[in-house]
Amino acid sequence: MQILIGCTLALGFSWGAWKAHALTKKGMWAAAAIGGIIYSFGRLPWSIPILGFFLSSSFLTLLQANQDGGSYPVQEKRQPRDWGQVLANGSAGAVLAAIALLRPGWEWPVIAYAGAMAAVNADTWATELGSLSPINPRLITSWKTVEAGISGGVTLMGSLSALTGSVFIALITTLVFPRIIWERGVFIITLAGLTGSLVDSLLGASVQAMYFCPKCGKGTEQHPLHSCQTPTLYDRGWIWLNNDGVNLLSSVAGGWFSVFLWSLFPF
């Protein structure tokens, strides 16, 4: 019965997101699967953080997508989320919910889940709100000025947005999981989310696969075709590591770091 309720609710939210053009059709089914698993295994407390991430990030994406202008990389990242993006942002949470169900006495899966959600939320808020910065971003590895939306580019506005997004998830998590001590939980989850976002920027600037569109003369993450339907050319990075892979690794980093901090500060 719990599984049926979880799958029905998740499908309802996912369908609404698809109708609002926040998800592709395959993204809708992936979101329904992830949301159904998390609700079925962890019930409402586990669903609130990922729902907070999904609703807030989708709202920002849709809001910014309605604005005129924007560079190619920014426009690309404001497309409806596909199944790969959904799995990259939510699969770690689904695994942790399953672990928590099997080992209800363990505290660390909850802490790791909060850190993972804070990381993906921080990264999404940084991308969406950081693109509004009047100052061009700089590549985190070389401090070279790059176009807004390029993976690995950072700005002060983007960093503050990442902090706000991480705090948002930290506050939600400490409210729905009463066993997480308020002050300790907010501090640790926020810091873990920022760390995960930093890992995302570092990987994006160094080893993520990047391509070049000869027609538009722009760098892009899209392959094999750019949004203009021109075949893209390999530029740099590891061929097998795309933006979805980077997002998954950053969520794992946020989860791992939150558990590390939880054990480091036993107050």
TORZAKE-453805 format. One record per atom (N, C-alpha, C): residue in three letters; y, x, z. Coordinates in pm, whole numbers, plus 32768, in hexadecimal, padded with zeros to 4 digits. Atoms other than C-alpha are relative to their C-alpha. Example, Ala and Ser with C-alpha at 12.3 -4.5 7.8 and 13.67 -1.06 7.14 Angstrom:
2
ALA7F8980598000;ALA7E3E84CE830C;ALA8078805A8000;SER7F897FAE7FFA;SER7F96855782CA;SER806D7FB38049;
This chain:
267
MET7F8880538000;MET800080008000;MET807E80578000;GLN7F8D7FA67FF7;GLN80EE811B805B;GLN801B80437F79;ILE7FF17FC18083;ILE80AC81C27F0C;ILE803D7F9E7F9C;LEU7FCC8066805B;LEU80F1807D7E50;LEU80957FEA8018;ILE7F7380137FDF;ILE823B804B7F09;ILE805380777FCE;GLY7FB87F878028;GLY82A281B47ECA;GLY801380097F6B;CYS7FF97FF78092;CYS825281AC7D58;CYS805D7F947FC6;THR7FAB806D8030;THR8300805B7D29;THR809380208017;LEU7F757FDE7FE2;LEU843F80CB7DD7;LEU803180747FA9;ALA7FD97F8B804F;ALA8443821A7D23;ALA80167FDA7F6E;LEU7FF2802B808B;LEU840F81747BD1;LEU807E7FAD7FEE;GLY7F8680508008;GLY852880817C1A;GLY807D80567FFA;PHE7F8D7FA48002;PHE862081977C6A;PHE800380507F7D;SER80077FB0807A;SER85AA82647B41;SER80277FAF7F86;TRP7FDB8058806F;TRP85C9813E7A54;TRP80977FEC7FFC;GLY7F6E800F7FF9;GLY872E81057ACC;GLY8048807C7FCF;ALA7FC37F82802D;ALA877E82747A92;ALA7FF280117F6A;TRP80147FF98092;TRP86EA82617935;TRP80637FA57FB8;LYS7FA2805E803D;LYS87BE812F78E3;LYS808F8033800A;ALA7F797FC87FF0;ALA88F081EA7964;ALA801080837FB4;HIS7FFF7F858051;HIS8899830E787C;HIS8006807F8055;ALA80097F8A7FAC;ALA886383FA79A0;ALA7F7A80477FEC;LEU80847FC8801A;LEU86F68430793A;LEU7FD47FDD7F72;THR80448024807C;THR8637844077F5;THR7F897FA68024;LYS807180587FE3;LYS850C835877D2;LYS7F90804B8046;LYS80677FAF7FBF;LYS8416846D7828;LYS8031802C808A;GLY7FC87FDD7F7E;GLY850084D67940;GLY7FF37F8E8063;MET801280757FAA;MET84ED837479C8;MET7F747FFC803C;TRP808980047FCF;TRP8372838379E1;TRP7FE280738060;ALA80127F8D7FA7;ALA837D84DE7A7D;ALA80417FE68087;ALA7FBA80207F83;ALA847D84697B7F;ALA7FB47F97804F;ALA804F80677FBC;ALA83A883377BCC;ALA7F86803E8044;ALA80767FBE7FC6;ALA827A84177C06;ALA80258051807B;ILE7FD57FAD7F8F;ILE8333850D7CE6;ILE802D7FA98075;GLY7FCE80587F96;GLY83E583FB7DA7;GLY7F907FB18041;GLY8070804B7FC9;GLY82A483337DCE;GLY7FAA8054805B;ILE80507FA67FAD;ILE81E5845E7E54;ILE8044801C8085;ILE7FB87FDE7F86;ILE82F384BB7F4C;ILE80067F898060;TYR7FFB80757FA9;TYR831983577FCE;TYR7F767FE08038;SER808780217FD3;SER81A283207FDF;SER7FD0805D806E;PHE802C7F9D7F9E;PHE8168846080A3;PHE805A8008807B;GLY7FA37FEC7F91;GLY82A2846D8177;GLY80507F878029;ARG7FB7807C7FE7;ARG832B830C816C;ARG809780167FF5;LEU7F6F80028017;LEU84A282C58188;LEU804880808029;PRO7FB67F867FDB;PRO851683FC824B;PRO7FF8806E7F96;TRP800F7F998067;TRP848C84E1813C;TRP80477FD87F7F;SER7FC3802E807C;SER851E840A8026;SER8098800B8002;ILE7F6D80017FF8;ILE8685840C80A6;ILE803F80807FC9;PRO7FBF7F878036;PRO86D8857E805F;PRO7FF9800C7F69;ILE800A7FF38092;ILE8651857D7EFA;ILE804D7F907FBA;LEU7FB1806C8039;LEU86F5842D7EBB;LEU809580228007;GLY7F757FD47FF4;GLY883D84B97F3D;GLY802580667F96;PHE7FEA7F9E806A;PHE881B85DF7E4F;PHE800A7FBC7F79;PHE8006803D8085;PHE87BF85087D26;PHE80797FA77FE5;LEU7F90805C8015;LEU88CC83FF7D55;LEU8085804A7FF5;SER7F817FB88002;SER89E684F27DA1;SER800D80577F84;SER7FFA7FA88075;SER898F85E77C8B;SER800B7FAE7F7F;SER7FF680558077;SER895D84D07B8C;SER808B7FC67FF3;PHE7F7880368003;PHE8AAB84387BEC;PHE806380687FCD;LEU7FA57F96802D;LEU8B5D85847BBD;LEU7FEB801F7F6C;THR801D7FE3808C;THR8AAD85C47A71;THR80397F957FA5;LEU7FCD806E8052;LEU8B03846D79E7;LEU80987FFA8003;LEU7F6E80027FF4;LEU8C6784837A6A;LEU803F806A7FA8;GLN7FC97F938050;GLN8CA785D479C7;GLN7FE17FEE7F6C;ALA80248013808D;ALA8BF585707886;ALA80617FA47FB9;ASN7F9F805C803A;ASN8CFC84627852;ASN808880407FEB;GLN7F837FB98013;GLN8E1185657858;GLN800180437F77;ASP7FF47FC18082;ASP8E9185EF770E;ASP7FFD8097800E;GLY7FFB7F6E8001;GLY8E69875A76AF;GLY7F89803D8045;GLY806D7FB87FC0;GLY8D9188617752;GLY7FBD805D7F9E;SER80407F9E8056;SER8CE1899276CC;SER7F737FD27FDD;TYR808A80218028;TYR8B8F8984761D;TYR7F9E80088075;PRO80607FF97F92;PRO8ACC8A00774F;PRO80117F8F8064;VAL7FE7806D7FA2;VAL8B7488FB782D;VAL7FCB7F7C7FC8;GLN802E807B803F;GLN8B2E87E27736;GLN7F677FF77FFE;GLU80927FFE8004;GLU89C1884D7717;GLU7FC57FD88087;LYS803780197F7C;LYS898B883B788E;LYS801F7F738032;ARG7FDE80887FD9;ARG8A1D86DC789C;ARG7FB07F987FB3;GLN8059805E8044;GLN890B864277C9;GLN7FA77FBC8068;PRO805F80417FA4;PRO881C8547786B;PRO7F8E805F8025;ARG80697FA57FD2;ARG871885FD793C;ARG7F797FDC7FC3;ASP808380188039;ASP85C886267893;ASP7F9480188069;TRP806F7FF57FA0;TRP846E863A7933;TRP7FF7808C803C;GLY80077F787FCC;GLY848087B57953;GLY806480188070;GLN7F9A7FF17F97;GLN85C387A87A1B;GLN7FD97FB4807E;VAL802A80507F8D;VAL853986967AF9;VAL7F9480488050;LEU806D7FB97FBC;LEU83FC87597B47;LEU803380808042;ALA7FCB7F857FC8;ALA84C0889A7B7F;ALA80497FE78083;ASN7FB2801E7F88;ASN859E87F37C82;ASN7FB07FB9806E;GLY804680517F9D;GLY849D87167D2C;GLY7F7380258021;SER808F7FE47FE9;SER834287AD7D14;SER7FE780498084;ALA80137FBB7F80;ALA837188947E3F;ALA80027F9C8073;GLY7FFA80677F99;GLY83D087677F10;GLY7F817FAD8007;ALA807C804E8003;ALA829B86A77EA0;ALA7F8D804E8040;VAL80697FAC7FC5;VAL81B787CA7EFE;VAL801080078098;LEU7FE67FF67F70;LEU825B87ED8053;LEU7FE47F7C8047;ALA802080827FC5;ALA823A86768093;ALA7F6A7FF08010;ALA809280067FF7;ALA80C58692804B;ALA7FCD80578073;ILE80277FA77F92;ILE80A687B7813D;ILE801E7FBF8086;ALA7FD980427F82;ALA816086F5824A;ALA7FA17F8D8021;LEU805E806D7FE9;LEU807185D0821C;LEU7F7B80368034;LEU80807FC57FD8;LEU7F4086B08242;LEU800880448088;ARG7FEC7FB97F81;ARG7FD387708368;ARG807A7FC68047;PRO7F8D80457FC5;PRO80B486798423;PRO803F804A8076;GLY7FC77FB77F90;GLY80E487688545;GLY805580777FD8;TRP7FB47F8C802E;TRP818188778472;TRP80927FDA7FE9;GLU7F708019800E;GLU82FB888D8480;GLU803A803E7F82;TRP7FC07FB3806B;TRP833B8988836B;TRP80087FB77F79;PRO7FEE80438081;PRO82F688A1823D;PRO80817FAE7FF8;VAL7F83804D7FFE;VAL841B87C482A7;VAL8077805C7FED;ILE7F927FA0800C;ILE850088F182CD;ILE800780387F72;ALA80037FCA8088;ALA8491897F817F;ALA80307F987F9B;TYR7FD6806D8058;TYR84C5882E80D6;TYR80977FF18001;ALA7F6F800D7FF5;ALA862788168159;ALA804680747FB9;GLY7FC47F8D8042;GLY8677897680E2;GLY7FF57FF97F69;ALA8014800D8091;ALA85E689337F89;ALA805F7F997FC4;MET7FA580678031;MET86AE87F37F5E;MET8092802D8008;ALA7F777FCC7FF4;ALA87EA889D7FDB;ALA801F80637F91;ALA7FEC7F9C8069;ALA87BA89B37EDC;ALA801A7FBE7F79;VAL7FED803F8084;VAL879588D07DAC;VAL80807FAC7FFF;ASN7F84804E7FFB;ASN88B387F37E22;ASN807A805C7FF9;ALA7F917FA08004;ALA8996891E7E5D;ALA801580347F73;ASP7FF57FCB8088;ASP894A89A67D03;ASP803A7F977FA1;THR7FCE80698059;THR898A88567C58;THR80937FE48019;TRP7F7380177FE2;TRP8AD388197D0D;TRP805680747FD1;ALA7FB57F8B802D;ALA8B40897C7CBE;ALA80147FFC7F69;THR7FF780088092;THR8AF789467B4B;THR80647F957FD6;GLU7FAC8070802A;GLU8BA487F67B32;GLU80928011802A;LEU7F777FF57FCF;LEU8CD688317C0B;LEU803D80887FE1;GLY7FCD7F7B8021;GLY8CF489A57BC5;GLY803880087F74;SER7FCE8000808A;SER8D2D89567A55;SER80907FD07FF8;LEU7F75802E7FFD;LEU8E7A88BB7ABB;LEU8061806E8028;SER7FAB7F927FD4;SER8EFB8A0B7B32;SER8061802C7F91;PRO7FA07FD28065;PRO903C8A787A80;PRO7FEE80947FDE;ILE80187F718014;ILE8FC18BE07A99;ILE7F7580117FC4;ASN80827FE88040;ASN8EA98C5A79B5;ASN7F9E803F8063;PRO80647FC57FA5;PRO8D648CAB7A6D;PRO7FE480927FDC;ARG802A7F768015;ARG8CE48E0C7A94;ARG7F6A800A8018;LEU808F7FED7FF2;LEU8B7E8E7A7A69;LEU7FE480458085;ILE80147FD17F77;ILE8AF48EB87BC6;ILE7FCA808F8005;THR803C7F7B8000;THR8A408FF87B62;THR8061806D7FD3;SER7FA57F9B8037;SER8B5890AA7AA4;SER80937FE28016;TRP7F7780307FEA;TRP8C908FE37AFE;TRP80517FF77F7E;LYS7FC180118082;LYS8CD88FC4798A;LYS80237F6D7FEB;THR7FD68089801A;THR8D9A8E8D7922;THR7FA77FC17F95;VAL80578047805E;VAL8CB98D8D7875;VAL80347F727FEE;GLU7FDB808A801C;GLU8CD98C3077E4;GLU7FCA7FA4806D;ALA802B80617F9B;ALA8CC58B0B78D6;ALA7F7A7FC37FD8;GLY8082803B8019;GLY8B608A8C78F3;GLY7F9280647FE5;ILE80657F998017;ILE8AB18BD678A9;ILE7FB5801B8082;SER80517FE67F88;SER89918C0E799D;SER80248086803D;GLY7FDB7F857FBA;GLY89EF8D107AA2;GLY809580108014;GLY7F6F7FFB7FED;GLY8B648CCD7A8A;GLY80287FBC8081;VAL7FD580387F80;VAL8C138C8D7BD5;VAL80997FF98007;THR7F72800F7FE3;THR8D6A8C157C43;THR80107FDB8093;LEU7FE680297F76;LEU8E0D8BD47D92;LEU7FE87F6B8011;MET801380907FF8;MET8E108A5F7D4A;MET7F6B7FDD7FFD;GLY808F80188006;GLY8CA08A6A7CEC;GLY7FBB80248082;SER803C7FD57F82;SER8C488B287E28;SER801D7F9D8071;LEU7FDD80647F9B;LEU8D038A307F03;LEU7FB57F7D7FE8;SER804D80788021;SER8C5689147E4B;SER7F6E8010802B;ALA80897FE57FD4;ALA8B0589B77E8F;ALA7FF57FF18097;LEU7FFD800D7F6D;LEU8B5F89CD8001;LEU80027F6D8028;THR7FF4808E7FE0;THR8BC2885E8007;THR7F7D7FB57FE2;GLY807E80408024;GLY8A8587F47F52;GLY7F9080228061;SER80657FD57FA0;SER89AF88BB8043;SER80157FBB8087;VAL7FE180457F82;VAL8A6088288173;VAL7FD77F6C7FF7;PHE8023808C8016;PHE8A2B86CC80E2;PHE7F6B7FE6801C;ILE808F800F7FE9;ILE88B186F680DC;ILE7FDB80218090;ALA801C7FDA7F76;ALA88B187A2822F;ALA801F7F8D8060;LEU7FDA80707FA9;LEU8965867B82D0;LEU7F9D7F8D7FF1;ILE8060806D8018;ILE887C857C822E;ILE7F7B801E8045;THR80837FDC7FCB;THR8746863A8298;THR7FFC7FF98098;THR7FFD80017F6D;THR87AD86648403;THR800B7F728037;LEU7FF6808B7FD4;LEU87F684EF8415;LEU7F797FB77FF8;VAL807E80498014;VAL86A3847B8391;VAL7F8980448042;PHE806B7FB97FB9;PHE85D185848441;PHE80338025808C;PRO7FC77FE87F7A;PRO862E856985B3;PRO7FC8807A8047;ARG80387F8A7FBD;ARG854A868B8613;ARG804980807FD6;ILE7FAE7F8C8027;ILE86388776855A;ILE807F7FFE8052;ILE7F8A7FF97FAA;ILE874087DF8655;ILE807D80047FAA;TRP7F8B80158056;TRP8895877A85CB;TRP804780807FD7;GLU7FB17F898021;GLU896588B885E5;GLU7FAC806B7FBB;ARG80597F9C803A;ARG884489A08599;ARG7FD67FD87F73;GLY802D802F8082;GLY87CB88CA8478;GLY806A80097F95;VAL7F937FFC8062;VAL891B88AA83CA;VAL801E808F7FD7;PHE7FE37F73801D;PHE895D8A1F83E4;PHE7F95803E7FA7;ILE806E7FC08049;ILE88068A8C8368;ILE7FEF7FC57F75;ILE801480408082;ILE87E2898E824F;ILE8072801F7FA1;THR7F8C7FDE8053;THR894289CE81D1;THR7FF6808E7FCB;LEU800B7F748029;LEU890D8B4681CA;LEU7F8D80137F9E;ALA80727FF6805B;ALA87B98B1E8124;ALA80237FC77F76;GLY7FD6803A807F;GLY884F8A3D8018;GLY805A805D7FB2;LEU7FA87FA08042;LEU895F8B397FCD;LEU7FB280777FCC;THR80547F90802C;THR885B8C4D7FB9;THR7FB27FDC7F83;GLY8048802D8076;GLY878B8B857EC4;GLY805A7FF87F87;SER7F9F8007806D;SER88C18B477DF0;SER8024808B7FCF;LEU7FE37F758025;LEU890D8CBB7DF7;LEU7F8E803C7FAF;VAL80757FD1804C;VAL87AB8D0A7D84;VAL80027FC77F73;ASP7FF6803F8084;ASP87DE8C147C66;ASP8063804C7FA8;SER7F9A7FB8804C;SER891C8CC97BF9;SER7FD1808C7FDA;LEU80307F77801C;LEU887B8E227C14;LEU7F9680007F92;LEU806880088066;LEU874B8DBD7B48;LEU803C7FD67F79;GLY7FC1802E807B;GLY88258D087A4B;GLY804E806D7FBA;ALA7FAF7F948039;ALA88FE8E3B7A1A;ALA7FAE80787FD3;SER804C7F868019;SER87E48F367A03;SER7F827FEB7FAB;VAL808380078042;VAL868C8EBF7993;VAL7FE27F7A7FBB;GLN8017807F8045;GLN86AC8D57791A;GLN801080137F69;ALA7FF87FF68091;ALA866D8D3577A4;ALA807E7FBD7FCC;MET7F878035803E;MET87B08D0676E3;MET7FF980167F6A;TYR80057FFF8093;TYR87E58CC27572;TYR808E7FF97FC8;PHE7F7F80008043;PHE88FC8CC57472;PHE7FF97FA57F87;CYS7FF980598073;CYS89618BBB7375;CYS805980417F96;PRO7FAF7FBE8067;PRO89D48C677233;PRO80667FA47FBF;LYS7FA3805D803C;LYS8A7C8B2C71B5;LYS807A7FE98058;CYS7F92801A7FA2;CYS8B4B8AE472EC;CYS803E80818037;GLY7FCE7F817FCA;GLY8B6E8C52734E;GLY80067FFF8097;LYS7FFE80107F6F;LYS8B198BF774B6;LYS7F798026803D;GLY80797FEC7FB4;GLY8A1E8C6275BA;GLY7FCB7F7A8030;THR803C807F7FDA;THR89298B52761F;THR7F7A80178045;GLU80857FFF7FC4;GLU87F38B0676EE;GLU7F9D7FB37FAA;GLN805480568052;GLN876C8A1E75E0;GLN7FB180517F9A;HIS80597FBE805F;HIS86438A8C750E;HIS7F877FA57FE8;PRO7FE07FAF8077;PRO85BC8A737405;PRO80797FCF7FB2;LEU7F8D80348048;LEU86DB8993738D;LEU80757FEA805E;HIS7F86801C7FB6;HIS884289817405;HIS80207F6C7FEF;SER7FD9808C800A;SER88EB882E7432;SER80337FDD7F75;CYS7FD48016808A;CYS8976885A72D1;CYS7F8C80057F9E;GLN807C7FFB804E;GLN880B88717256;GLN7FED80837FB2;THR80107F7B803B;THR883289E071F5;THR7F9D80508053;PRO805C7FAB7FB4;PRO87128ACB7256;PRO804B806B804E;THR7FBC7F9C7FAD;THR877E8BAA7375;THR7FB580847FFE;LEU80377F798003;LEU87468D217388;LEU7FF78038808D;TYR80127FC37F7D;TYR86C08DDE74B5;TYR80708064801D;ASP7F947FA47FD9;ASP87D28E997572;ASP7FD4805D8070;ARG80277FAC7F8F;ARG87508F1276C3;ARG7FA37FB2805E;GLY8050803F7F97;GLY866E8ECE77ED;GLY7F6B7FFA7FE1;TRP80908011800E;TRP84FF8E7F781E;TRP7FE67F7F7FB3;ILE801980738058;ILE84858D96770A;ILE7FC57F89804C;TRP8048806C7FBB;TRP83AA8CCF77FA;TRP80517FBF8070;LEU7FB280357F90;LEU84BD8C9178FC;LEU807B7FB67FCD;ASN7F8D8050802A;ASN85A18B737898;ASN804B7FCB807B;ASN7FAF80327F92;ASN869F8AB8796A;ASN7FB07FAC8062;ASP8055804E7FA5;ASP859689CD79F5;ASP7FB3805C805F;GLY80467F9F7FAC;GLY84D18AF97A71;GLY805A803C806A;VAL7F9E7FCA7FA1;VAL86098B877B13;VAL801C7F9B806E;ASN7FE780677F9C;ASN864E8A3C7BC1;ASN7F8C7FF28062;LEU807680077FA9;LEU84EA8A307C46;LEU7FFE80758062;LEU80007F8A7FAA;LEU85018B937CCB;LEU806E7FFA8068;SER7F9280097FA0;SER86508B4F7D6F;SER7FE07F9B806E;SER802780617F99;SER85C38A1D7E21;SER7F99803C805E;VAL80637FBB7FAB;VAL849C8AEC7E9D;VAL80468065805A;ALA7FB47F9E7FAF;ALA85908BF97F11;ALA804A7FBB8072;GLY7FBA804A7F97;GLY865D8AF77FCE;GLY7FA27FD1806C;GLY8063802C7F9D;GLY85268A6C8074;GLY7FCC80718054;TRP80347F8D7FB6;TRP849F8BC180D1;TRP806880368062;PHE7F987FC77FAB;PHE85EC8C39815C;PHE801E7FA78077;SER7FE780597F8F;SER86188B028232;SER7F958012806C;VAL806C7FE77F9F;VAL84C48B4082D5;VAL801580868044;PHE7FE57F7C7FC7;PHE851D8CAE8306;PHE806D7FF9806A;LEU7F92800D7FA0;LEU86658C5583B2;LEU7FD87FAF807A;TRP802E80557F90;TRP85BB8B4A8485;TRP7FB180538066;SER804C7FAB7FA6;SER84D38C518514;SER80558072803A;LEU7FAA7F937FD6;LEU85EA8D528532;LEU80617FD9806E;PHE7FA080317F9D;PHE86D68C7B8601;PHE7FC07F938056;PRO804780617FAD;PRO86058BD28710;PRO80567FC5806D;PHE7FAB803C7F98;PHE87278B2887BE;PHE7FFC7F697FF6;
